[in-house]
């Protein structure tokens, strides 16, 4: 039974909300029950940004994730400090190790360190670090079909930004590769 409760967090401009939207759209495309609850800090770029995403086979009673997230995706240190305690024992934490040098001290969760910014930089576009992380998440959790997520991205980009699809696919694949190295 699928009952994924994900906290995605970072600062504005890292594509946190887009990751959440893509997961929910892909879930809807797969006819799953989904919810997406965004939360922003007072600033836009550079401020805090996080969202709760739920993907389930059963109806979702509340979109709010308290201290029982199955997964946290953290893209900066303040997000790691704030949200890792909200992951249930046995859950998963994905850390953007390009920006976070500290390690997760909890021993009751599985932690993956994904160098998102480094991989994005190697591909020549820092704006795709979120897609690196999304590829890693999908590889680790298998909550959705990877093609569903990429189709959601293609739909989101539309015709005006279709030229960005190739680099985003590459980033997604590199994220999955980085995750496989730690599995």
C-alpha positions as CSV (number, residue, x, y, z in Angstrom):
1,X,0.0,0.0,0.0
2,X,1.3,3.4,-1.0
3,X,1.2,6.1,1.7
4,X,4.0,8.5,1.0
5,X,4.3,11.7,3.1
6,X,7.1,13.9,1.8
7,X,8.4,17.2,3.1
8,X,10.4,19.1,0.5
9,X,12.3,22.1,1.8
10,X,14.9,24.7,0.9
11,X,15.1,28.3,0.0
12,X,13.2,30.3,-2.6
13,X,14.6,29.8,-6.1
14,X,15.7,26.2,-5.6
15,X,12.6,24.8,-7.3
16,X,11.1,23.3,-4.2
17,X,7.5,24.1,-5.2
18,X,8.1,22.8,-8.7
19,X,9.3,19.5,-7.3
20,X,6.1,19.2,-5.2
21,X,3.9,20.2,-8.1
22,X,5.5,17.6,-10.4
23,X,5.1,14.8,-7.8
24,X,1.4,15.7,-7.3
25,X,0.7,16.0,-11.1
26,X,2.5,12.7,-11.8
27,X,0.5,11.1,-9.0
28,X,-2.8,12.4,-10.5
29,X,-1.7,11.1,-13.9
30,X,-1.3,7.7,-12.3
31,X,-4.7,8.0,-10.7
32,X,-3.4,8.1,-7.1
33,X,-4.7,10.3,-4.3
34,X,-2.5,13.3,-3.9
35,X,-2.2,16.6,-2.0
36,X,0.3,19.5,-2.2
37,X,0.5,22.1,0.6
38,X,3.0,24.9,-0.1
39,X,4.5,27.2,2.6
40,X,6.6,30.3,1.9
41,X,8.7,32.6,4.0
42,X,8.2,36.3,3.8
43,X,10.7,36.7,1.0
44,X,10.5,35.0,-2.4
45,X,13.9,34.3,-3.7
46,X,16.3,33.4,-0.9
47,X,13.5,33.0,1.7
48,X,12.3,29.8,3.1
49,X,10.2,27.5,1.0
50,X,8.7,24.1,1.8
51,X,5.8,22.0,0.8
52,X,4.1,18.9,2.0
53,X,3.2,16.3,-0.6
54,X,1.2,13.2,-0.1
55,X,0.8,10.3,-2.5
56,X,-1.5,7.5,-1.6
57,X,-3.7,4.7,-2.8
58,X,-6.4,5.7,-0.4
59,X,-8.1,9.1,0.2
60,X,-6.1,11.6,2.1
61,X,-7.8,13.0,5.2
62,X,-5.5,16.0,5.8
63,X,-2.8,17.6,3.7
64,X,-0.8,18.5,6.7
65,X,2.3,16.4,7.7
66,X,3.2,16.6,11.3
67,X,5.9,14.4,12.9
68,X,5.2,11.4,10.7
69,X,6.8,12.2,7.3
70,X,8.0,9.1,5.4
71,X,10.6,11.2,3.6
72,X,12.3,14.6,3.8
73,X,14.0,16.2,0.9
74,X,16.2,19.0,2.2
75,X,18.1,21.4,-0.1
76,X,19.8,23.6,2.5
77,X,21.0,23.4,6.1
78,X,18.2,25.3,7.8
79,X,15.7,22.9,6.2
80,X,17.7,19.9,7.4
81,X,17.7,21.2,11.0
82,X,14.0,22.0,10.9
83,X,12.5,19.0,9.0
84,X,14.7,15.9,9.7
85,X,13.1,15.5,13.2
86,X,9.7,15.3,11.5
87,X,10.6,12.0,9.6
88,X,9.2,8.9,11.2
89,X,11.6,6.1,12.3
90,X,12.4,4.0,9.3
91,X,11.9,6.9,7.0
92,X,14.2,8.4,4.4
93,X,16.1,11.7,4.2
94,X,17.6,13.1,1.0
95,X,20.3,15.8,1.6
96,X,21.7,18.2,-1.0
97,X,25.3,17.5,0.0
98,X,26.5,20.3,-2.3
99,X,25.2,22.9,0.1
100,X,25.0,20.9,3.4
101,X,28.3,19.7,4.8
102,X,26.8,18.4,8.1
103,X,25.5,14.9,8.4
104,X,22.2,13.7,9.7
105,X,22.8,12.4,13.3
106,X,19.7,10.2,13.4
107,X,20.4,6.5,13.1
108,X,16.7,5.5,12.8
109,X,16.3,6.9,9.2
110,X,18.1,6.1,5.9
111,X,20.0,9.1,4.6
112,X,21.2,9.7,1.1
113,X,23.6,12.5,0.3
114,X,23.0,13.7,-3.2
115,X,25.4,16.4,-4.6
116,X,22.6,18.2,-6.5
117,X,24.3,21.5,-7.2
118,X,27.6,19.8,-8.2
119,X,25.8,17.6,-10.7
120,X,23.7,20.5,-12.1
121,X,26.9,22.6,-12.4
122,X,28.6,19.7,-14.3
123,X,25.6,19.7,-16.7
124,X,26.0,23.4,-17.2
125,X,22.8,24.7,-15.5
126,X,22.5,25.4,-11.8
127,X,18.7,25.7,-12.1
128,X,18.3,22.0,-12.5
129,X,19.6,20.9,-9.1
130,X,16.0,20.3,-8.1
131,X,15.6,17.8,-11.0
132,X,18.7,16.0,-9.9
133,X,17.1,15.6,-6.4
134,X,13.8,14.5,-7.9
135,X,15.5,11.8,-9.9
136,X,17.2,10.6,-6.8
137,X,14.0,10.6,-4.8
138,X,12.1,8.6,-7.5
139,X,15.0,6.1,-7.8
140,X,15.0,5.5,-4.0
141,X,11.3,5.5,-3.1
142,X,9.7,4.2,-6.4
143,X,6.5,5.9,-5.4
144,X,5.8,7.0,-9.0
145,X,6.9,5.9,-12.4
146,X,9.8,8.1,-13.6
147,X,8.2,8.7,-16.9
148,X,5.1,10.1,-15.2
149,X,7.3,12.7,-13.4
150,X,9.0,13.6,-16.7
151,X,5.7,13.9,-18.5
152,X,4.4,16.2,-15.7
153,X,7.5,18.3,-16.3
154,X,7.0,18.4,-20.0
155,X,3.4,19.6,-19.5
156,X,4.6,22.2,-17.0
157,X,7.3,23.6,-19.3
158,X,4.9,23.8,-22.2
159,X,5.8,24.8,-25.7
160,X,7.6,28.0,-24.7
161,X,10.2,26.1,-22.6
162,X,10.3,22.8,-24.4
163,X,13.9,23.3,-25.2
164,X,14.7,22.8,-21.5
165,X,13.3,19.3,-21.5
166,X,16.5,17.5,-22.6
167,X,18.8,19.1,-19.9
168,X,16.1,18.3,-17.2
169,X,15.9,14.7,-18.4
170,X,19.7,14.5,-18.0
171,X,19.6,16.0,-14.5
172,X,16.8,13.5,-13.5
173,X,18.9,10.6,-14.8
174,X,22.0,11.8,-13.1
175,X,20.1,12.1,-9.8
176,X,18.9,8.5,-10.1
177,X,22.5,7.4,-10.8
178,X,23.8,9.2,-7.7
179,X,21.1,7.5,-5.6
180,X,22.0,4.1,-7.0
181,X,25.6,4.5,-5.8
182,X,24.3,4.7,-2.2
183,X,21.7,1.9,-2.4
